[in-house]
Amino acid sequence: MPSDEPAREAAIDGAAPPPPRAADAVLECRDLHHRYLGRFPALAGVDLTVARGERVALLGANGCGKSTLLKVLDGLLFADRGSYQAFGQAVTEDHLEDEQFSRGFRSRIGFIFQNSDAQVFSPTVRDELAFGPLNMGLAQESVEARVADTLAMLEIEELADRAPYQLSGGQKKRVAIASVLVMNPEVLLFDEPTAALDPRTQQWLMELIVELGRAGKTIVLATHDLDSLHLLADRCQVFGEDHTILAEGRPGDVLGDRELLLAANLVHDHPHLHASEVPHHRHVHDAGHHHAPPG
Amino acid sequence: MTTRTVPSGRVAPDWLVQSEVGLCPCGCIGKRKKGSFLAKTLDGASHLLRQAMSSEDVAGQPGLLQRLDARVKLVTLVGLLVVAAFVRTIPVLIGVYALTIVLAWASRLSIAFFVKRVWLFVPIFTGIVVLPATLNLITPGTIVVPLGTWFGHQLGVTSEGLHGAAIIVMRVAVSISLVVLLTLTTPWNRLLAGLRALFVPKMFVLVLGMAYRYLFYLLGSVSDMYTARKSRTVRTDTEVASGRRFVAASAGALFGKAHAMSEEVYLAMVSRGYNGDTRTLRPARLSGLDGLWVAACLGLGLLVIGCDRAFG
């Protein structure tokens, strides 16, 4: 993907990535506002531009609006105010009622939900993987071939005829990812991908996200896991607890700004007990609870 | 209330930083009580989960019936059920029953488990129903077991009544055996998919499959809720009223949970292009073994009907 190479190289060199040009943008949100039931704010004037092949992390504390934004990006939820364009076309409830537009949009954007139980709903893993391609209108032979390839790629062939309730949490996550990858979307949205997974599955998933990024997929992921940020993202958008975007930048810059992380409730700062003594100085805990002097 | 400042700056009440006395210091053991209806019901639910898991394992074994296509199995076993319903002679029914045991053996099922599963239900559902039919009041004939007199009439079990009861019991035993063979050797998801061979609409099969899938999810939630309650229950949990309150409260919570889950599942379906049309994978092609099985079942059906005519 030539368009994202300068950004990736700049990130490796340590220079600030250039902001995505409008021509490169695959997803573009302007001044998004959303309130659940008209009362509970979730988005309060959010702007986001994602370039082709870019990996963007949405950072923020619980309930700050990350998942809501992902649902808006996937056309599952519609903002009360503001605009959203995907692949240069406005995404509205009205447009998604158009069968051709809907099919094109759904096949180009894949969403991996945080709760795999909601995403793995078919009687067997094989049926689960076939669900998306069949809805895209692919021929049976093509669907069968894609399902077999995806099962092999994610090393879950032995799960093909299993029922979802027979799977562990990690296996369900693999199946959920496979059920989206089988549709070969250009953009992948991950909601808290590493949450509630064992360390081995977390590592596997991080490596997969890195590989998908290398393969040219555009990735937007919501997380509050700071440990793996430098691996998973080229750029971060930090949500404040007031549902606005507090800051934007490279993972290194964001992680280095302690005041920003404290303001976003991504790290905590408090005095604590050392053996039987209460120290007079303050400590900062980062996401891994490594004690560090305040920045 | 006495308070103490903890390092975080929050204030903890005094009782929270003192340890509670749990067991009696003398180590004596209290009076034992049996568990409540609630515990038994939820134990039953978790037993059901375990049983479903183990039956899926059995259905995955490489036995004769497991190798057959679910549609073929469903249609042929329903056909054999109809044939069994027409049989009127006991020796033929015993022969068909013996055949179901052979099939269970060929499908690597535990014979003891198979026989027990069938004969546990037969006396309950059939024995009670046919018992009055053995009496001369219902089925007149030669009394073989006299039971005394009733309003001046002789009362007893007749040979004709016993014969009729035996036919019904054997028919039920054969029918249950065929159904147990089908359910034990076919995973539920394939069985549901096989329903399409009986012209059940695709949408109905899809909804049924999802209902079965989320039944386990909700059963797990109920078990978790009860375990959480049990872990905080200090006194023996035998009070019926509190059990009823828990059932009502958890039913409400579960309803909310099911509603939230259904919304999320729908979004996950829409996200992958669902627009109301049900599309499913084309079922696998039938094998030579399936063809042989259909032929064998047809032959068996004709043989059973022929023998029944000959004996009858």
Interface residues (C-beta under 8 A of the other chain):
Chain A: K71 D74 L76 E99 S102 R103 R106 S107 G110 F111 F113 N115 D117 A118 Q119 F121 S122 P123 T124 R126 D127 A130 F131 G132 L134 N135 M136 Q140 V143 E144 V147 D161 A163 P164 Y165 Q166 S179 V180 M183 H270 P271 H272 L273 V278
Chain B: P7 S8 G9 A52 M53 E56 P187 W188 N189 L192 A193 G209 M210 Y212 R213 Y214 F216 Y217 M261 E264 V265 L267 A268 M269 V270 S271 R272 G273 Y274 N275 D277 R279 T280 L281 R282
